[in-house]
Amino acid sequence: MIDTLNLQSGSFKIVLPYRWQGWLGYVIFGLLVIFGLLMTFSGLEDSIDNLLAGLFIMGIGFFGLSVCTPGSHEKDLHNIRNQAIDKAEIEAKAKQSGLTVDNWLLRQTTYIPTNDPNDWILPAPGPASWNKEDRYGPDGDGTPLAEHPVKVGTPIPATFSLYGIFGLIATSCFIAGAGVVISNLEESSHKYIAIGVMSLIAIVWLVSGWLRAKMLNQMIDTPTSLVRSVALGHSELVGQVRPSHEGVLRVVVDGNETMVMENMVGFRWTYEQLQERTVTTKDGTRTERRWVTIRSDSGGCPFILHDGTGGIRVNAQSFKRNEYGNFIKRWDSAFAKSLGQQFMSSLIAGALGGWRVIDHRWTLYGLKLGNPIYLMGEVKSRSREDIDAENLDGTLQNSIIEVWGDKDGVGQKVTLSRGTELSNIGRSRSTVEMISLPMILFLGALSMFALA
């Protein structure tokens, strides 16, 4: 299975969707591309409005195609997961996932994602096989977990893929459309405003791509250490989340005892409201909707990262960057958790612009026991008091050290992510694709000064 996968994707790789949602997106956005192309051709002959609409519709279509295109290894890893993980385990998770209607009258529902790209790709030891007597000791013969980078290697995304091709065409369509708009504006100030907006979008996109590319390169370039031999200083570790001697968290979302998640070691939840209002314009009325974050909370507790060779204490609450991936659970309701809160939320929303609250949503992200974990953190010696508190004899080197995430290293950013190196990099785009597309958009914005 994993042995037959080529983790070096090379310069170019064609990857097509592997789920029905992706193929549906391909059909919808493909039709948009065709429609936009026809409008663009008709606009070349008779109407500049058709030309402009066609370019932007075609750009949206190609951009949608790029979003629906999986990462270089995503499809292969999905197939390997389905072959490697026990069918009974997959079916059990499937039964627990999906949408559940809790109260039809109050429109209360619970949703657990059916697909978790951050989950294990290869089988991982269950709680029954964990070393209960010595949480810092090795599993069995002390070999690393099946999905550890020292066993499977580090995947390298393709330099260019269909994502880059579609994205490049979409960016070109948007630049051409912006050129048509700017060339037909009469006021120079309006032209400069349009160029400024386009440049701002490109800069935000470029900075976001650069930061993600930097983290990707850090994952690829930094060798992963084994817990049993990790040295002091900043190190990269991959393993499984297991409990520390302090125990785990019972997370009660927004203080509501009906929304609870057990066995957590790190969490973040948000409470959002869907607000609606009717706006009167010169053309009539229109309805506006928006999701507004009302409250949020986050936290964590120490846990053990175990990679098969041994366990090491991780202070999860100290990490400056936490990437929990997809949400674990989401609760929706037409009403707040109490009549008083429902009244106050409606009153406040109405006072701040005439909004009406029509839906409530609570979303939970986090790390649970058994989850795969990737981190870059600073390994330090533990204090004598902490070692004595656990009654450790200090014979295992990894039992007297711990990981912190409050201080970056030289050229190394501390981060904690749910998922292994294989699952995180396997879904990533290449550095070239993450940086080249916004850079082309930015250069296109600068070229618009010739039309100003």
C-alpha atoms as one frame of an Amber mdcrd trajectory, in Angstrom:
protein
   0.000   0.000   0.000   2.096   2.918   1.278   5.223   1.251  -0.107   3.863
   1.538  -3.646   3.109   5.281  -3.333   5.605   7.628  -4.974   5.910  10.513
  -2.511   7.956  12.603  -4.960   5.335  14.136  -7.261   7.788  15.803  -9.647
   7.197  18.891 -11.786   3.606  18.249 -12.892   0.862  15.880 -11.775  -2.774
  15.523 -12.815  -5.044  14.737  -9.860  -8.818  14.489 -10.346 -11.515  14.562
  -7.631 -12.081  11.334  -5.725 -15.373  12.218  -4.000 -18.772  12.957  -5.539
 -18.731  16.495  -4.117 -15.565  17.247  -6.090 -17.028  15.889  -9.334 -20.223
  17.884  -8.749 -18.089  21.002  -8.356 -16.262  20.161 -11.576 -19.604  19.932
 -13.422 -21.017  23.180 -11.984 -17.889  25.278 -12.463 -17.181  23.637 -15.824
 -20.587  24.842 -17.042 -19.731  28.320 -15.742 -16.498  28.253 -17.761 -18.379
  27.288 -20.930 -21.045  29.944 -20.349 -18.422  32.601 -19.615 -16.440  31.628
 -22.711 -19.521  32.003 -24.925 -20.327  35.407 -23.407 -16.724  36.532 -23.897
 -16.790  35.625 -27.598 -20.138  37.388 -28.080 -18.820  40.442 -26.250 -15.870
  40.708 -28.617 -18.321  41.366 -31.429 -21.179  43.428 -30.021 -21.177  44.362
 -26.322 -18.519  45.340 -23.844 -20.913  44.383 -21.031 -21.022  40.804 -22.319
 -17.234  40.812 -22.618 -16.824  41.994 -19.031 -19.422  39.571 -17.635 -17.957
  36.701 -19.638 -14.420  37.278 -18.356 -15.479  37.399 -14.714 -17.840  34.399
 -15.020 -15.089  32.415 -16.716 -12.643  33.496 -13.984 -15.044  32.337 -11.258
 -15.501  29.031 -13.087 -11.784  28.318 -13.377 -11.197  29.433  -9.785 -13.913
  27.010  -8.641 -12.283  24.214 -10.638  -8.966  24.915  -8.910 -10.601  24.799
  -5.459 -12.258  21.439  -6.290  -8.928  19.950  -7.422  -7.318  17.760  -4.711
  -3.710  18.070  -3.568  -0.924  16.066  -5.180  -1.206  13.043  -2.846  -4.711
  13.559  -1.477  -6.465  10.979  -3.673  -3.755   8.324  -3.161  -3.770   8.826
   0.613  -7.556   8.553   0.692  -7.383   5.203  -1.105  -4.600   3.960   1.172
  -6.614   4.924   4.266  -9.626   2.954   3.025  -7.437  -0.104   2.385  -5.314
   0.088   5.534  -7.872   0.958   8.227 -10.114  -1.881   9.370 -13.494  -1.832
   7.591 -15.363  -2.280  10.865 -13.655   0.798  12.310 -14.514   2.862   9.224
 -18.154   1.731   9.379 -18.355   2.507  13.102 -17.084   6.053  12.510 -19.502
   6.464   9.598 -22.455   5.578  11.832 -21.390   8.211  14.356 -20.955  10.855
  11.642 -23.427  12.867   9.613 -26.435  15.031  10.465 -28.723  14.245  13.414
 -32.012  16.059  14.071 -32.223  16.577  17.837 -35.452  18.593  17.912 -37.529
  19.094  14.774 -39.740  21.813  16.289 -36.821  23.969  17.482 -34.752  23.082
  14.380 -31.913  21.757  16.544 -29.392  19.598  14.697 -25.970  18.091  15.335
 -23.434  17.485  12.589 -20.231  15.418  12.757 -18.125  15.557   9.550 -18.156
  12.332   7.559 -14.654  12.958   6.204 -11.653  13.847   8.355  -8.541  14.482
   6.235  -6.485  15.018   9.420  -7.184  11.523  10.762  -4.814   8.555  10.626
  -4.005   7.185   7.174  -2.361   4.023   8.484  -3.576   2.019  11.533  -2.615
   3.439  14.936  -2.627   1.643  18.320  -5.887   1.895  20.232  -6.235   2.718
  23.950  -6.329  -0.969  24.870  -2.732  -1.397  23.692  -1.306   1.738  25.329
   1.275   1.273  28.080  -0.788   2.177  31.151   1.987   1.498  33.656   4.632
   3.679  31.976   3.254   6.372  29.702   6.803   7.378  28.736   7.922   3.854
  27.872   7.964   2.366  24.362   5.178   0.362  22.763   6.054  -3.315  22.353
   9.462  -3.613  20.742   9.872   0.163  20.542   9.468   0.583  16.776   7.984
   3.883  15.535   4.314   4.141  14.607   3.392   2.953  11.112   2.784   6.516
   9.908   5.933   8.034  11.372   8.102   9.899   8.795  11.119   7.652   9.519
   9.035   4.774   8.105   6.960   6.345   5.317   9.165   9.287   4.310   8.180
  12.885   3.583   5.783  13.617   0.684   6.709  16.369  -1.791   3.835  18.123
  -3.635   4.045  18.493  -7.397   5.524  21.820  -8.475   2.507  22.385 -10.700
  -0.852  20.616 -10.948  -4.335  21.193 -12.338  -4.872  23.534  -9.392  -2.101
  25.768 -10.730  -3.325  25.535 -14.334  -6.911  26.438 -13.451  -5.744  29.118
 -11.017  -3.456  30.676 -13.616  -6.292  30.899 -16.176  -8.674  32.298 -13.528
  -6.144  34.958 -12.505  -5.617  35.924 -16.164  -9.401  36.284 -16.659  -9.703
  38.522 -13.583  -6.779  40.692 -14.757  -8.279  41.008 -18.237 -11.692  41.859
 -16.763 -10.155  44.460 -14.459  -8.370  45.946 -17.466 -11.684  46.332 -19.296
 -13.279  47.997 -16.268 -10.401  50.416 -15.644 -10.028  51.386 -19.297 -13.713
  52.379 -19.400 -13.683  54.475 -16.221 -13.649  58.196 -16.926 -12.404  59.561
 -13.602  -8.702  58.990 -12.877  -9.461  58.783  -9.157 -11.874  55.897  -9.800
  -9.195  54.101 -11.787  -6.677  54.450  -8.974  -9.244  53.187  -6.445  -9.903
  50.106  -8.598  -6.162  49.466  -8.935  -5.728  49.909  -5.184  -8.480  47.391
  -4.364  -7.027  44.872  -6.815  -3.525  45.379  -5.364  -4.794  44.968  -1.793
  -6.507  41.663  -2.637  -3.312  40.434  -4.316  -1.116  41.470  -1.355  -3.368
  39.765   1.233  -3.427  36.608  -0.906   0.335  36.761  -1.406   1.107  37.168
   2.303  -1.248  34.288   3.168   0.361  32.074   0.519   3.865  33.003   1.638
   3.107  32.117   5.276   1.569  28.766   4.304   4.485  28.038   1.962   6.931
  28.826   4.746   5.254  26.347   7.102   5.168  23.729   4.321   8.887  24.118
   3.659   9.574  23.843   7.388   7.722  20.501   7.482   9.562  19.201   4.427
  13.053  20.431   5.313  13.131  19.635   9.065  14.001  16.005   9.913  11.572
  14.399  12.349  13.109  13.302  15.649  12.257  10.130  17.550  11.011  10.711
  21.087  13.492   8.295  22.646  16.467  10.235  21.209  15.182  13.793  20.830
  17.680  16.464  21.851  17.132  19.716  23.720  16.239  22.659  21.521  13.690
  23.067  18.736  12.641  19.745  17.231   9.950  18.295  14.978   7.901  15.435
  16.443   5.072  13.257  15.127   3.009  10.862  17.212  -0.256  10.010  18.933
  -2.087  12.017  21.613  -2.230  10.161  24.940  -3.171  11.326  28.460  -0.716
  12.902  30.881  -0.892  12.264  34.600  -3.100  15.372  35.024  -5.850  13.773
  32.931  -7.907  15.253  30.100 -10.503  17.976  29.550 -14.276  17.723  29.478
 -15.240  20.608  27.210 -18.670  22.163  27.760 -19.364  24.404  24.780 -20.707
  27.844  25.753 -21.705  26.540  29.178 -24.415  24.279  27.707 -24.392  20.788
  29.234 -26.100  19.367  26.142 -23.040  20.290  24.056 -20.182  18.337  25.635
 -17.041  16.640  24.309 -14.972  14.263  26.431 -11.263  13.319  26.305  -9.996
  16.611  24.888  -6.484  18.018  25.369  -6.874  21.154  23.237  -9.971  22.960
  22.002 -11.445  26.030  20.380 -15.157  26.738  20.022 -17.125  29.574  18.475
 -20.721  30.711  18.865 -22.095  32.431  15.751 -25.405  33.988  14.786 -26.900
  34.142  11.307 -28.332  37.635  11.035 -30.637  39.017   8.346 -32.002  42.431
   7.419 -33.935  44.049   4.585 -32.237  47.018   2.923 -34.020  49.584   0.756
 -32.137  50.823  -2.311 -33.020  52.939  -5.343 -33.734  49.702  -7.223 -36.052
  48.334  -4.536 -35.303  46.109  -1.536 -32.806  43.347  -0.983 -32.088  40.912
   1.817 -28.641  40.774   3.402 -27.323  37.916   5.530 -24.165  37.494   7.574
 -22.621  35.141  10.145 -21.374  37.029  13.202 -19.109  35.514  15.884 -20.606
  36.383  19.274 -18.416  34.391  21.659 -15.454  32.049  21.494 -13.110  30.246
  23.841 -10.000  28.102  23.626  -7.716  26.182  25.928  -5.661  23.082  26.469
  -3.886  20.862  28.954  -0.616  18.884  28.968  -0.650  15.598  27.083   1.754
  12.860  26.036   2.955  12.640  22.443   3.835   8.999  21.828   5.534   7.861
  18.615   5.979   4.184  19.489   9.546   4.654  20.717   8.416   6.535  23.818
   6.284   9.358  25.162   7.106  12.999  25.857   5.109  15.592  27.757   3.698
  18.427  25.613   2.359  21.658  27.108  -0.428  22.212  24.579  -1.661  25.419
  26.179   1.696  27.117  25.528   1.669  26.871  21.708   1.272  30.134  19.843
  -0.070  28.431  16.705  -2.668  25.660  16.787  -4.062  24.073  13.624  -6.876
  21.711  14.571  -8.060  21.137  10.998 -11.724  20.424  10.322 -14.237  20.923
  13.129 -15.127  17.961  15.348 -18.787  18.734  15.924 -21.307  21.463  15.120
 -24.630  22.263  16.771 -27.329  24.365  15.033 -30.510  25.784  16.493 -33.173
  28.298  15.516 -33.064  29.674  19.070 -30.468  30.514  21.705 -30.006  28.179
  24.679 -32.438  30.232  26.829 -35.333  32.626  26.269 -33.378  35.398  27.976
 -30.410  35.014  25.669 -32.723  34.768  22.651 -34.372  38.061  23.602 -31.062
  39.840  24.296 -29.410  38.617  21.088 -32.383  39.820  19.025 -32.428  43.144
  20.856 -28.687  43.796  20.380 -28.691  42.729  16.721 -31.674  44.981  16.011
 -30.060  47.955  17.745 -26.833  47.513  15.738 -28.268  48.016  12.259 -31.732
  46.507  12.235 -30.575  42.885  11.994 -32.768  39.889  12.856 -31.269  36.717
  14.354 -32.512  33.701  12.398 -30.065  30.948  13.357 -27.465  30.008  15.968
 -24.381  27.835  15.469 -21.797  26.413  17.864 -18.660  24.855  16.325 -16.001
  22.852  18.184 -12.419  22.268  17.005  -9.704  20.435  18.894  -7.457  17.529
  19.794  -8.733  14.310  21.383  -7.016  11.249  22.791  -5.792   8.949  20.035
  -5.538  11.725  17.429  -2.416  12.034  15.274  -0.290  15.069  16.104   2.505
  16.988  14.379   4.452  19.677  16.189   7.495  21.877  16.035   8.363  22.922
  19.552  11.165  23.655  21.989  12.337  20.667  24.045  13.402  21.670  27.563
  14.429  19.896  30.747  11.648  19.417  33.300  11.927  20.795  36.796  12.794
  18.502  39.683   9.402  19.231  41.256   7.503  18.038  38.163   9.563  14.849
  37.930   9.010  14.068  41.611   5.267  14.818  41.283   4.994  11.908  38.817
   7.299   9.650  40.837   9.622   9.225  37.873  13.040   7.672  38.407  14.570
   9.537  35.461  16.022   6.447  33.776  14.193   7.293  30.534  15.662  10.416
  28.978  12.349  11.354  27.348  10.570  11.323  30.728  12.619  14.212  32.142
  12.121  16.576  29.210   9.040  18.320  27.846   7.928  20.379  24.848   6.922
  24.047  24.904   5.484  26.177  22.123   5.858  29.736  23.399   9.138  30.643
  21.685  10.182  30.395  18.022  13.602  29.126  17.075  16.022  30.584  14.542
  14.180  30.106  11.253  11.739  27.714  12.965   8.150  28.595  13.868   6.588
  26.661  16.729   3.314  25.054  15.663   0.981  22.262  16.722  -1.242  20.563
  14.124  -3.732  17.735  14.221  -2.638  15.074  11.738   0.720  13.564  10.859
   3.316  14.979   8.489   1.979  12.633   5.805  -1.630  13.859   6.050  -0.709
  17.551   6.410   1.735  17.741   3.513  -0.267  15.296   1.399  -3.111  17.826
   1.112  -0.856  20.833   0.508  -0.149  22.749  -2.683   3.421  23.435  -3.733
   5.278  26.604  -2.800   5.236  27.663  -6.465   1.438  27.399  -6.678   0.851
  29.170  -3.362   3.036  32.141  -4.294   2.959  32.443  -8.109  -0.798  33.002
  -8.521  -1.110  35.992  -6.137   2.173  37.356  -7.478   0.774  37.298 -11.034
  -2.372  39.062  -9.813  -0.246  41.719  -8.096   1.870  42.268 -11.213  -1.351
  42.507 -13.214  -2.602  45.205 -10.835   0.617  47.178 -11.274   0.283  46.917
 -15.065  -3.079  48.667 -14.798  -1.272  51.960 -14.132  -0.650  52.043 -17.891
  -4.409  52.436 -18.330  -4.883  55.023 -15.563
